[in-house]
Amino acid sequence: MTAQTSISSETARTGGRSLTAIVLAAGKGTRMRSDLPKVLHAVAGRTMLGHVLAAASEAGANRIAVVVEPGQEAVAAEIARAAPGASVHPQVERLGTAHAVLAAREALEAGSDDVVIAFGDTPLVTGATLARLRAPLAKGAAVAVLAFTSENPTGYGRVLTDGGRVLAIREEKDASAEERAVTLCNAGLMALSGPHALALLTRIGNANAAGEYYLPDAVGLAVADGLDVAVVPVDEAEAQGVNDRVQLSVAEATIQARLRRAAQIGGATLVAPDTVFLSVDTVLGRDVLVEPHVVFGPKVTVGDHCVIHAFSHLEGATLARGVHIGPYARLRPGAVLETGSRIGNFVEMKNARLGEGAKANHLTYLGDAEIGPGANVGAGTITCNYDGVNKHRTEIGAGAFIGSNTALVAPVSVGAGAIVGAGSVITASVPGDALAIARSRQRIIEGVAGGMRAGLEAIKAAKRSSGL
């Protein structure tokens, strides 16, 4: 079963109920030691906050509210990009997680059947898990908590139960020695029945060791009211938050493992999977072969039967069926390779299209260019696309042959079937089927090489004697 199928089945079980997702993203993240807000650090080509917002949408959220630190314009911009229509709510004071949720009170007052509360620094939580978390609400539960069993529960809040019935969640600093021995741990994420959400949240107090308003205290209040509380299990690794660069690397490794497995199940061969890095939106077709040490940045689509040779880097590129690239190729945003085209070693493409069956096999830069079907671009060719102020395009027609070490000074075009001699600097357009040669005539002066070498040796000797 695919992840999307799982999400759909869980959503179906909610009976079409409305969902408000509240994402807490106001943490300063001081342990990241970064000028970048913690939730904007990326995992597999997507910000941590972007992962959580995507999971909320996949779980069926029709309203998303994000609680942020005031003045964080970069975070607000990411919310607008990743979840258009989401509302942003500043958390002016930091008085605990329940207080943070109430910063989005306006979204809660708007009303919904279900409320899911997530955190912007838990990028591993999937949409399927959030769908499972809200599912008990459709069966009458007022609260559902995400929990995992840990062999080393130190530092986590404990989920206290009696005969399978949830009693409370106790923060470790407030727990007794007996309660600290409990291994069922609170993952932090919670779902609340919409009709009960505000009533529970506004009654949470701060009579605890930290003097904060704890979101988990909603469980004890619900139990005291005779309401049902459900526990939804989750793997400990999925529930992990990211607080520093070490944990960020762990999250990256976890998501990469998911993406690699999905790629292989989908029909791609990864020769050395642990050396291939994918983005969450990477698309690999059937019978794609990916050799070791390949990096896929965001927005890459690879068609069926392509070969990506070792040490290549792709970002913002689209490859049609049967394309070969690399080794050591670099495809930058806007690179489009049509069916059967080839890019070889140390070739870079940016905002350029390589036509069907065309090839550039060695040491070449193709920027802001259109290369026609069947064209051949020789080694060392560059499109000189930038004049210091503006970018200009180069057009190479179908079946054209560009000799090695050619500079094409844009804007310029080479017609279909034309040939450009090696070593040329082309500054004017070349008609179709023409031959263009633009280089100095070779001169040979016999008998002078020995004298030139002797002169150079004399200069070197003089420098040595003078201590230079």
KAHU-V261090 format. One record per residue. N is the residue number from 1. SS is DSSP state (a for helix, b for strand, c for the rest). NEAR is the number of other ideal C-beta (glycine too) atoms within 10 Angstrom. D_LAST is the distance of its C-alpha to the last C-alpha in Angstrom with 2 decimals. Layout:
n=N ss=SS near=NEAR d_last=D_LAST
n=N ss=SS near=NEAR d_last=D_LAST
This chain:
n=1 ss=c near=8 d_last=74.50
n=2 ss=c near=11 d_last=71.63
n=3 ss=a near=14 d_last=70.46
n=4 ss=a near=11 d_last=71.87
n=5 ss=a near=10 d_last=75.23
n=6 ss=a near=17 d_last=75.32
n=7 ss=a near=22 d_last=74.62
n=8 ss=a near=16 d_last=77.30
n=9 ss=a near=13 d_last=79.87
n=10 ss=a near=22 d_last=79.22
n=11 ss=a near=20 d_last=79.45
n=12 ss=a near=12 d_last=82.69
n=13 ss=a near=15 d_last=84.13
n=14 ss=c near=20 d_last=83.66
n=15 ss=c near=8 d_last=86.22
n=16 ss=c near=9 d_last=84.14
n=17 ss=c near=18 d_last=83.81
n=18 ss=c near=16 d_last=81.47
n=19 ss=b near=25 d_last=78.34
n=20 ss=b near=25 d_last=76.24
n=21 ss=b near=30 d_last=72.87
n=22 ss=b near=29 d_last=71.31
n=23 ss=b near=27 d_last=67.64
n=24 ss=b near=26 d_last=66.22
n=25 ss=b near=27 d_last=62.59
n=26 ss=c near=22 d_last=62.12
n=27 ss=c near=22 d_last=60.23
n=28 ss=c near=11 d_last=57.01
n=29 ss=c near=20 d_last=55.31
n=30 ss=a near=10 d_last=53.27
n=31 ss=a near=14 d_last=52.47
n=32 ss=a near=21 d_last=50.51
n=33 ss=c near=8 d_last=47.95
n=34 ss=c near=14 d_last=47.40
n=35 ss=c near=5 d_last=47.54
n=36 ss=c near=13 d_last=49.63
n=37 ss=c near=23 d_last=53.37
n=38 ss=a near=24 d_last=54.26
n=39 ss=a near=33 d_last=56.70
n=40 ss=a near=20 d_last=54.10
n=41 ss=c near=20 d_last=51.88
n=42 ss=b near=18 d_last=52.23
n=43 ss=b near=23 d_last=53.68
n=44 ss=c near=21 d_last=53.61
n=45 ss=c near=21 d_last=52.61
n=46 ss=b near=19 d_last=55.35
n=47 ss=b near=24 d_last=55.46
n=48 ss=a near=27 d_last=57.59
n=49 ss=a near=27 d_last=59.94
n=50 ss=a near=22 d_last=60.08
n=51 ss=a near=26 d_last=61.22
n=52 ss=a near=31 d_last=63.99
n=53 ss=a near=27 d_last=65.14
n=54 ss=a near=17 d_last=65.29
n=55 ss=a near=25 d_last=67.33
n=56 ss=a near=26 d_last=69.72
n=57 ss=a near=19 d_last=70.29
n=58 ss=a near=21 d_last=70.86
n=59 ss=c near=28 d_last=73.40
n=60 ss=c near=23 d_last=75.42
n=61 ss=c near=27 d_last=74.47
n=62 ss=c near=13 d_last=75.93
n=63 ss=b near=20 d_last=74.62
n=64 ss=b near=26 d_last=71.27
n=65 ss=b near=26 d_last=70.49
n=66 ss=b near=30 d_last=67.12
n=67 ss=b near=26 d_last=66.75
n=68 ss=b near=25 d_last=63.39
n=69 ss=c near=17 d_last=61.68
n=70 ss=c near=8 d_last=62.18
n=71 ss=c near=9 d_last=59.35
n=72 ss=c near=19 d_last=57.65
n=73 ss=a near=8 d_last=57.31
n=74 ss=a near=13 d_last=55.08
n=75 ss=a near=23 d_last=57.81
n=76 ss=a near=15 d_last=60.46
n=77 ss=a near=11 d_last=58.50
n=78 ss=a near=23 d_last=58.24
n=79 ss=a near=27 d_last=61.98
n=80 ss=a near=12 d_last=62.73
n=81 ss=a near=11 d_last=60.58
n=82 ss=a near=19 d_last=61.81
n=83 ss=c near=21 d_last=65.44
n=84 ss=c near=8 d_last=66.57
n=85 ss=c near=9 d_last=69.69
n=86 ss=c near=20 d_last=68.92
n=87 ss=b near=17 d_last=69.70
n=88 ss=b near=16 d_last=67.25
n=89 ss=b near=19 d_last=68.57
n=90 ss=b near=14 d_last=66.57
n=91 ss=c near=20 d_last=67.08
n=92 ss=c near=9 d_last=66.92
n=93 ss=c near=8 d_last=67.82
n=94 ss=c near=13 d_last=66.92
n=95 ss=c near=16 d_last=70.17
n=96 ss=c near=19 d_last=70.14
n=97 ss=a near=22 d_last=70.45
n=98 ss=a near=22 d_last=74.04
n=99 ss=a near=19 d_last=73.13
n=100 ss=a near=24 d_last=70.23
n=101 ss=a near=28 d_last=72.65
n=102 ss=a near=21 d_last=74.99
n=103 ss=c near=21 d_last=72.22
n=104 ss=c near=27 d_last=73.20
n=105 ss=a near=15 d_last=76.85
n=106 ss=a near=10 d_last=77.35
n=107 ss=a near=22 d_last=76.55
n=108 ss=a near=21 d_last=78.94
n=109 ss=a near=9 d_last=81.67
n=110 ss=c near=14 d_last=81.40
n=111 ss=c near=14 d_last=82.97
n=112 ss=c near=20 d_last=82.40
n=113 ss=c near=18 d_last=83.98
n=114 ss=b near=25 d_last=80.95
n=115 ss=b near=31 d_last=77.97
n=116 ss=b near=27 d_last=74.88
n=117 ss=b near=27 d_last=72.32
n=118 ss=b near=28 d_last=68.81
n=119 ss=b near=25 d_last=65.39
n=120 ss=c near=30 d_last=62.21
n=121 ss=c near=25 d_last=60.11
n=122 ss=c near=25 d_last=62.18
n=123 ss=c near=31 d_last=60.69
n=124 ss=c near=23 d_last=62.25
n=125 ss=c near=25 d_last=65.84
n=126 ss=c near=20 d_last=67.23
n=127 ss=a near=23 d_last=69.77
n=128 ss=a near=22 d_last=72.15
n=129 ss=a near=27 d_last=72.03
n=130 ss=a near=28 d_last=72.74
n=131 ss=a near=24 d_last=75.63
n=132 ss=a near=21 d_last=76.97
n=133 ss=a near=26 d_last=76.62
n=134 ss=a near=28 d_last=78.83
n=135 ss=a near=23 d_last=81.32
n=136 ss=a near=23 d_last=83.56
n=137 ss=a near=25 d_last=84.20
n=138 ss=a near=16 d_last=86.18
n=139 ss=a near=11 d_last=88.39
n=140 ss=c near=10 d_last=89.22
n=141 ss=c near=23 d_last=86.51
n=142 ss=c near=25 d_last=85.52
n=143 ss=b near=28 d_last=82.18
n=144 ss=b near=27 d_last=79.95
n=145 ss=b near=27 d_last=77.01
n=146 ss=b near=27 d_last=74.20
n=147 ss=b near=26 d_last=73.89
n=148 ss=b near=22 d_last=72.35
n=149 ss=b near=14 d_last=72.99
n=150 ss=c near=16 d_last=70.17
n=151 ss=c near=6 d_last=69.99
n=152 ss=c near=9 d_last=67.89
n=153 ss=c near=20 d_last=69.39
n=154 ss=c near=8 d_last=67.70
n=155 ss=c near=9 d_last=66.67
n=156 ss=c near=24 d_last=68.96
n=157 ss=c near=26 d_last=72.25
n=158 ss=b near=25 d_last=75.16
n=159 ss=b near=25 d_last=77.84
n=160 ss=b near=20 d_last=81.12
n=161 ss=b near=15 d_last=84.00
n=162 ss=b near=7 d_last=87.52
n=163 ss=c near=5 d_last=89.05
n=164 ss=c near=6 d_last=86.70
n=165 ss=b near=11 d_last=87.39
n=166 ss=b near=23 d_last=84.46
n=167 ss=b near=15 d_last=85.08
n=168 ss=b near=19 d_last=81.87
n=169 ss=b near=28 d_last=78.11
n=170 ss=b near=23 d_last=76.91
n=171 ss=c near=18 d_last=73.41
n=172 ss=a near=16 d_last=72.13
n=173 ss=a near=11 d_last=71.98
n=174 ss=a near=14 d_last=75.65
n=175 ss=c near=19 d_last=76.80
n=176 ss=c near=9 d_last=78.94
n=177 ss=a near=6 d_last=77.98
n=178 ss=a near=8 d_last=80.40
n=179 ss=a near=15 d_last=78.93
n=180 ss=a near=15 d_last=75.37
n=181 ss=c near=10 d_last=76.50
n=182 ss=c near=18 d_last=77.15
n=183 ss=c near=14 d_last=74.66
n=184 ss=b near=19 d_last=75.55
n=185 ss=b near=23 d_last=72.82
n=186 ss=b near=25 d_last=72.64
n=187 ss=b near=26 d_last=69.98
n=188 ss=b near=23 d_last=70.27
n=189 ss=b near=23 d_last=71.36
n=190 ss=b near=25 d_last=74.96
n=191 ss=b near=28 d_last=77.54
n=192 ss=b near=29 d_last=80.42
n=193 ss=b near=25 d_last=83.59
n=194 ss=a near=18 d_last=83.37
n=195 ss=a near=12 d_last=86.77
n=196 ss=a near=19 d_last=85.87
n=197 ss=a near=25 d_last=82.20
n=198 ss=a near=17 d_last=82.52
n=199 ss=a near=15 d_last=85.44
n=200 ss=a near=22 d_last=83.48
n=201 ss=a near=22 d_last=80.15
n=202 ss=c near=12 d_last=81.72
n=203 ss=c near=13 d_last=83.59
n=204 ss=c near=21 d_last=80.58
n=205 ss=c near=11 d_last=80.19
n=206 ss=c near=14 d_last=77.45
n=207 ss=c near=7 d_last=79.32
n=208 ss=c near=15 d_last=76.66
n=209 ss=c near=10 d_last=73.98
n=210 ss=c near=12 d_last=71.36
n=211 ss=c near=9 d_last=73.76
n=212 ss=c near=19 d_last=72.74
n=213 ss=c near=20 d_last=74.76
n=214 ss=c near=22 d_last=74.27
n=215 ss=c near=27 d_last=74.88
n=216 ss=c near=21 d_last=76.20
n=217 ss=a near=25 d_last=79.08
n=218 ss=a near=28 d_last=80.63
n=219 ss=a near=28 d_last=81.72
n=220 ss=a near=20 d_last=83.84
n=221 ss=a near=20 d_last=85.39
n=222 ss=a near=22 d_last=86.30
n=223 ss=a near=18 d_last=87.88
n=224 ss=a near=11 d_last=89.85
n=225 ss=c near=12 d_last=91.15
n=226 ss=c near=7 d_last=92.32
n=227 ss=c near=17 d_last=89.82
n=228 ss=c near=17 d_last=88.29
n=229 ss=b near=23 d_last=84.67
n=230 ss=b near=18 d_last=82.93
n=231 ss=b near=22 d_last=79.94
n=232 ss=b near=21 d_last=77.73
n=233 ss=b near=12 d_last=75.56
n=234 ss=c near=20 d_last=71.90
n=235 ss=c near=13 d_last=69.23
n=236 ss=a near=16 d_last=67.19
n=237 ss=a near=11 d_last=63.88
n=238 ss=a near=17 d_last=65.02
n=239 ss=a near=22 d_last=65.99
n=240 ss=c near=19 d_last=62.70
n=241 ss=c near=18 d_last=61.09
n=242 ss=c near=26 d_last=57.36
n=243 ss=c near=15 d_last=56.14
n=244 ss=c near=15 d_last=52.51
n=245 ss=a near=13 d_last=49.69
n=246 ss=a near=10 d_last=50.94
n=247 ss=a near=15 d_last=54.37
n=248 ss=a near=20 d_last=52.82
n=249 ss=a near=12 d_last=51.20
n=250 ss=a near=16 d_last=54.57
n=251 ss=a near=23 d_last=56.27
n=252 ss=a near=17 d_last=53.72
n=253 ss=a near=11 d_last=54.36
n=254 ss=a near=18 d_last=58.10
n=255 ss=a near=20 d_last=58.16
n=256 ss=a near=18 d_last=55.83
n=257 ss=a near=12 d_last=58.27
n=258 ss=a near=16 d_last=61.12
n=259 ss=a near=22 d_last=59.35
n=260 ss=a near=18 d_last=58.33
n=261 ss=a near=12 d_last=61.87
n=262 ss=a near=15 d_last=63.34
n=263 ss=a near=22 d_last=61.04
n=264 ss=a near=14 d_last=62.07
n=265 ss=a near=9 d_last=65.74
n=266 ss=c near=13 d_last=65.42
n=267 ss=c near=12 d_last=64.42
n=268 ss=c near=25 d_last=60.61
n=269 ss=b near=14 d_last=58.86
n=270 ss=b near=21 d_last=55.90
n=271 ss=c near=14 d_last=54.39
n=272 ss=c near=12 d_last=52.70
n=273 ss=a near=18 d_last=54.37
n=274 ss=a near=11 d_last=52.42
n=275 ss=a near=15 d_last=49.16
n=276 ss=c near=24 d_last=50.67
n=277 ss=b near=18 d_last=50.71
n=278 ss=c near=26 d_last=53.35
n=279 ss=c near=22 d_last=54.37
n=280 ss=c near=17 d_last=57.97
n=281 ss=c near=15 d_last=58.59
n=282 ss=c near=22 d_last=57.03
n=283 ss=b near=18 d_last=59.58
n=284 ss=b near=28 d_last=59.37
n=285 ss=c near=17 d_last=62.01
n=286 ss=c near=12 d_last=63.92
n=287 ss=c near=15 d_last=62.18
n=288 ss=c near=22 d_last=58.69
n=289 ss=b near=15 d_last=56.16
n=290 ss=b near=28 d_last=53.23
n=291 ss=c near=19 d_last=50.63
n=292 ss=c near=15 d_last=48.57
n=293 ss=c near=18 d_last=46.12
n=294 ss=c near=24 d_last=47.45
n=295 ss=b near=17 d_last=47.58
n=296 ss=b near=28 d_last=50.31
n=297 ss=c near=19 d_last=49.77
n=298 ss=c near=16 d_last=52.72
n=299 ss=c near=17 d_last=54.95
n=300 ss=c near=24 d_last=54.48
n=301 ss=b near=17 d_last=57.39
n=302 ss=b near=26 d_last=57.24
n=303 ss=c near=20 d_last=60.12
n=304 ss=c near=16 d_last=61.93
n=305 ss=c near=17 d_last=60.39
n=306 ss=c near=23 d_last=56.77
n=307 ss=b near=18 d_last=53.91
n=308 ss=b near=28 d_last=50.93
n=309 ss=c near=20 d_last=48.32
n=310 ss=c near=18 d_last=46.02
n=311 ss=c near=18 d_last=43.31
n=312 ss=c near=22 d_last=44.66
n=313 ss=b near=18 d_last=45.00
n=314 ss=b near=28 d_last=47.90
n=315 ss=c near=19 d_last=48.95
n=316 ss=c near=17 d_last=51.58
n=317 ss=c near=26 d_last=52.11
n=318 ss=b near=19 d_last=55.31
n=319 ss=b near=30 d_last=55.69
n=320 ss=c near=20 d_last=58.87
n=321 ss=c near=16 d_last=60.48
n=322 ss=c near=19 d_last=58.60
n=323 ss=c near=25 d_last=55.06
n=324 ss=b near=20 d_last=52.13
n=325 ss=b near=29 d_last=48.75
n=326 ss=c near=25 d_last=45.56
n=327 ss=c near=16 d_last=44.07
n=328 ss=c near=17 d_last=41.31
n=329 ss=c near=27 d_last=43.08
n=330 ss=b near=21 d_last=43.08
n=331 ss=b near=29 d_last=46.15
n=332 ss=c near=17 d_last=46.01
n=333 ss=c near=15 d_last=49.00
n=334 ss=c near=17 d_last=51.10
n=335 ss=c near=26 d_last=50.27
n=336 ss=b near=19 d_last=53.51
n=337 ss=b near=28 d_last=53.81
n=338 ss=c near=21 d_last=57.08
n=339 ss=c near=16 d_last=59.07
n=340 ss=c near=18 d_last=57.29
n=341 ss=c near=25 d_last=53.91
n=342 ss=b near=20 d_last=50.70
n=343 ss=b near=30 d_last=47.26
n=344 ss=b near=20 d_last=44.78
n=345 ss=b near=18 d_last=41.55
n=346 ss=b near=18 d_last=38.94
n=347 ss=b near=26 d_last=41.25
n=348 ss=b near=20 d_last=41.70
n=349 ss=b near=28 d_last=44.80
n=350 ss=b near=21 d_last=45.68
n=351 ss=c near=17 d_last=48.85
n=352 ss=c near=25 d_last=49.45
n=353 ss=b near=19 d_last=52.36
n=354 ss=b near=31 d_last=52.17
n=355 ss=c near=22 d_last=55.47
n=356 ss=c near=18 d_last=57.75
n=357 ss=c near=18 d_last=56.26
n=358 ss=c near=24 d_last=52.98
n=359 ss=b near=21 d_last=49.72
n=360 ss=b near=29 d_last=45.99
n=361 ss=b near=16 d_last=44.73
n=362 ss=b near=16 d_last=40.93
n=363 ss=b near=18 d_last=37.91
n=364 ss=b near=25 d_last=39.69
n=365 ss=b near=20 d_last=40.18
n=366 ss=b near=26 d_last=43.66
n=367 ss=b near=22 d_last=44.13
n=368 ss=c near=18 d_last=47.17
n=369 ss=b near=24 d_last=48.50
n=370 ss=b near=17 d_last=51.78
n=371 ss=b near=29 d_last=51.63
n=372 ss=c near=22 d_last=54.97
n=373 ss=c near=17 d_last=56.88
n=374 ss=c near=19 d_last=55.61
n=375 ss=c near=26 d_last=52.37
n=376 ss=b near=19 d_last=49.29
n=377 ss=b near=30 d_last=45.84
n=378 ss=c near=21 d_last=43.09
n=379 ss=c near=19 d_last=39.87
n=380 ss=c near=17 d_last=37.11
n=381 ss=c near=26 d_last=39.56
n=382 ss=b near=18 d_last=39.13
n=383 ss=b near=29 d_last=41.57
n=384 ss=b near=18 d_last=39.70
n=385 ss=c near=22 d_last=42.23
n=386 ss=b near=12 d_last=40.63
n=387 ss=c near=11 d_last=39.90
n=388 ss=c near=4 d_last=38.64
n=389 ss=c near=5 d_last=42.18
n=390 ss=c near=9 d_last=44.70
n=391 ss=b near=13 d_last=45.08
n=392 ss=c near=16 d_last=46.57
n=393 ss=c near=16 d_last=48.31
n=394 ss=b near=23 d_last=47.91
n=395 ss=b near=19 d_last=51.02
n=396 ss=b near=32 d_last=51.09
n=397 ss=c near=22 d_last=54.54
n=398 ss=c near=17 d_last=56.46
n=399 ss=c near=20 d_last=55.39
n=400 ss=c near=26 d_last=52.30
n=401 ss=b near=17 d_last=49.38
n=402 ss=b near=28 d_last=45.83
n=403 ss=c near=20 d_last=43.31
n=404 ss=c near=17 d_last=40.07
n=405 ss=c near=17 d_last=37.05
n=406 ss=c near=25 d_last=39.27
n=407 ss=b near=17 d_last=38.73
n=408 ss=b near=26 d_last=42.05
n=409 ss=b near=17 d_last=41.61
n=410 ss=c near=21 d_last=44.55
n=411 ss=c near=15 d_last=47.21
n=412 ss=b near=20 d_last=47.94
n=413 ss=b near=20 d_last=50.45
n=414 ss=b near=27 d_last=50.73
n=415 ss=c near=19 d_last=54.37
n=416 ss=c near=16 d_last=56.30
n=417 ss=c near=17 d_last=55.66
n=418 ss=c near=23 d_last=52.74
n=419 ss=b near=17 d_last=49.71
n=420 ss=b near=26 d_last=46.15
n=421 ss=c near=18 d_last=43.87
n=422 ss=c near=15 d_last=40.70
n=423 ss=c near=16 d_last=37.55
n=424 ss=c near=20 d_last=39.62
n=425 ss=b near=14 d_last=39.08
n=426 ss=b near=25 d_last=42.66
n=427 ss=c near=12 d_last=43.36
n=428 ss=c near=9 d_last=47.06
n=429 ss=c near=14 d_last=49.89
n=430 ss=b near=23 d_last=50.86
n=431 ss=c near=13 d_last=54.62
n=432 ss=c near=14 d_last=56.32
n=433 ss=c near=13 d_last=56.23
n=434 ss=c near=14 d_last=53.60
n=435 ss=b near=10 d_last=50.38
n=436 ss=b near=19 d_last=47.31
n=437 ss=c near=12 d_last=44.06
n=438 ss=c near=16 d_last=41.36
n=439 ss=c near=13 d_last=38.16
n=440 ss=c near=7 d_last=36.55
n=441 ss=c near=4 d_last=38.00
n=442 ss=c near=5 d_last=36.00
n=443 ss=c near=5 d_last=34.85
n=444 ss=c near=4 d_last=34.17
n=445 ss=c near=6 d_last=32.54
n=446 ss=c near=5 d_last=33.02
n=447 ss=c near=6 d_last=30.93
n=448 ss=c near=8 d_last=27.58
n=449 ss=a near=9 d_last=25.73
n=450 ss=a near=8 d_last=24.80
n=451 ss=a near=9 d_last=23.36
n=452 ss=a near=9 d_last=21.24
n=453 ss=a near=10 d_last=19.82
n=454 ss=a near=10 d_last=19.18
n=455 ss=a near=10 d_last=17.34
n=456 ss=a near=10 d_last=15.06
n=457 ss=a near=10 d_last=14.43
n=458 ss=a near=10 d_last=13.68
n=459 ss=a near=10 d_last=11.02
n=460 ss=a near=11 d_last=9.38
n=461 ss=a near=10 d_last=10.01
n=462 ss=a near=10 d_last=8.58
n=463 ss=a near=10 d_last=5.05
n=464 ss=a near=9 d_last=5.89
n=465 ss=a near=8 d_last=7.67
n=466 ss=c near=7 d_last=5.62
n=467 ss=c near=5 d_last=3.81
n=468 ss=c near=7 d_last=0.00
